[in-house]
Structures are given as structure tokens and as C-alpha cells.
Amino acid sequence: MKKSEVKNQKSKGFRNNKKEVAGFTLIEVIIAMVILSISLVLVMQLFAGGLRAARTSCDYSRAIIHAKDKMSDLFANPVQETGSFDDGYRWETEVQPYKELEESQLKLMEIKVKVMWDDVRKKPRTVELVGLKVITDEENL
């Protein structure tokens, strides 16, 4: 073997005297922490949005139930009035003539029930149900 070949073989296998250490560098750890932090914040925002949507859905369901109950009361006794429920929901009713049927003693009355409440952010929300009731001339409103 020639001297130049020995020299090339030595230079290929030559390593620094520094030991190679297994592990992560500080910059890698910092980048991983930043990515983890951003991901955690996004997951928490999604979770909070889901809770907010569930709360809004529950509020609307409760308002619809109140409106249906009040609507059934109005079909028995159609009068205009306002009031509130025990759980903070408010309601108002509106009864007005809708249409008189031709050549008959029947009339249609439009009955509206509006249920209002303030959501968690104090934003006013409303649900309105509208129905029609057939009445005869003999019935009093």
C-alpha cells in the first residue's frame, strides 16, 4: 500500500476528539415546546367551542319547549299577554285575525308565541312559534 492510500484511509475514518452525544439540542426542544403549546391552545379552543354550542343548543331546546307549552295554553284560551318563566325565559303572545273564510261562520286566528332570553354572553335570543286556530262566530276571544 502506498503512503497516499494510507493517508486517505486515515482521513476517511478520522473523527474529532469530541465525543458524539445522543440527545436533542436546545433549539429542537424549544421548537417542540412551541409546537406543543400551539396545538394545546387550538385543542382547548375547539373544546370551548363545543361546550358553547352545546349550551346554545340546550337554551334553544328549552325555549322551544316553553313556547310549545304556552302555545297549547293559547289554543285553549287565545289572549294577548306577556310574562316570564321561572328559569329566566320571558314570553309574549300575540293573537290577531288572520283570514275570514268565505261563505262560512269560521275565522282563522293567528297565534304567535315569542320566547326571549339572554345567553351567556348577555346577547338577546328569541324563538317564535306561529299557529292558526279556527274559531266560530259564537266563540269569544
C-alpha positions in Angstrom: 0.0 0.0 0.0 1.2 3.4 -0.9 1.5 6.2 1.5 -1.2 8.3 -0.2 -3.7 5.4 0.1 -2.9 5.0 3.8 -3.3 8.8 4.3 -6.8 8.7 2.5 -7.9 5.8 4.7 -6.9 7.6 7.8 -8.7 10.8 6.8 -11.9 8.9 6.0 -12.0 7.3 9.4 -10.7 10.4 11.2 -13.1 11.8 13.8 -12.8 14.8 16.0 -11.7 14.2 19.5 -15.2 15.5 20.6 -17.5 12.7 21.8 -20.8 12.3 19.9 -23.6 12.8 22.4 -27.0 11.3 21.7 -30.0 13.6 22.5 -31.7 16.7 21.4 -30.3 20.2 21.1 -31.8 23.1 22.9 -33.3 24.6 19.7 -35.0 21.3 19.0 -36.5 21.2 22.5 -37.7 24.8 22.2 -39.3 24.2 18.7 -41.1 21.1 20.1 -42.4 23.0 23.1 -43.7 25.8 20.8 -45.5 23.3 18.5 -46.9 21.5 21.6 -48.1 24.8 23.1 -49.8 25.9 19.9 -51.5 22.5 19.5 -52.7 22.6 23.1 -54.2 26.1 22.7 -56.1 25.0 19.5 -57.5 21.9 21.2 -58.7 23.9 24.1 -60.4 26.4 21.8 -62.1 23.6 20.0 -63.3 22.1 23.3 -64.6 25.5 24.5 -66.4 26.0 21.2 -68.1 22.6 21.6 -69.2 23.5 25.1 -70.6 26.8 23.9 -72.5 25.1 21.0 -73.9 22.5 23.5 -75.1 25.3 25.8 -76.7 27.2 22.9 -78.5 24.1 21.8 -79.8 23.4 25.3 -81.0 27.0 25.6 -82.9 26.8 22.2 -84.4 23.4 23.2 -85.7 24.8 26.5 -87.1 27.9 24.7 -88.9 25.7 22.2 -90.4 23.6 25.0 -91.6 26.7 26.8 -93.1 28.1 23.5 -94.9 24.8 22.8 -96.4 24.8 26.3 -97.5 28.4 26.0 -98.9 27.7 22.5 -101.1 24.8 23.8 -102.4 27.1 26.6 -103.3 29.8 23.9 -105.2 27.3 21.8 -107.5 26.8 24.8 -107.7 30.5 25.6 -106.3 32.8 22.9 -105.4 36.1 24.7 -102.6 38.6 24.3 -100.3 38.7 27.3 -96.7 38.7 28.5 -94.9 37.1 31.3 -91.8 35.1 32.4 -90.9 31.6 33.3 -89.1 30.6 36.5 -85.8 29.9 34.7 -85.3 33.4 33.3 -87.1 33.0 30.0 -89.6 35.7 29.0 -92.6 35.2 26.8 -95.2 37.3 24.9 -98.2 36.3 22.9 -100.0 37.9 20.1 -103.4 37.0 18.8 -104.9 38.6 15.7 -107.4 37.8 12.9 -105.7 36.1 10.0 -108.3 35.4 7.4 -112.1 35.1 7.3 -113.2 32.0 5.4 -115.7 32.8 2.6 -119.3 31.8 3.0 -118.8 30.3 6.4 -119.0 31.2 10.0 -115.4 30.2 10.6 -112.5 32.6 11.1 -108.8 31.9 11.3 -106.8 33.5 14.2 -103.1 33.8 14.0 -101.4 33.0 17.3 -97.8 33.9 17.9 -95.7 33.0 20.9 -92.3 34.6 21.3 -89.9 33.3 23.9 -86.9 35.6 24.7 -83.8 35.1 26.9 -80.2 36.3 27.2 -77.4 33.9 26.5 -74.2 33.5 28.5 -72.7 36.5 26.7 -75.8 38.6 27.5 -76.8 38.5 23.8 -80.6 38.5 23.4 -82.0 35.4 21.8 -85.5 34.7 20.5 -87.7 31.8 19.4 -91.1 32.4 17.8 -93.8 29.9 17.1 -96.8 30.8 14.9 -100.0 28.8 14.6 -103.5 29.2 13.3 -106.7 28.5 15.2 -110.2 28.1 13.6 -112.9 29.7 15.6 -116.6 30.2 15.0 -118.6 33.4 15.3 -120.1 32.1 18.6 -116.7 31.8 20.3 -115.4 34.8 22.2 -111.8 35.8 22.0 
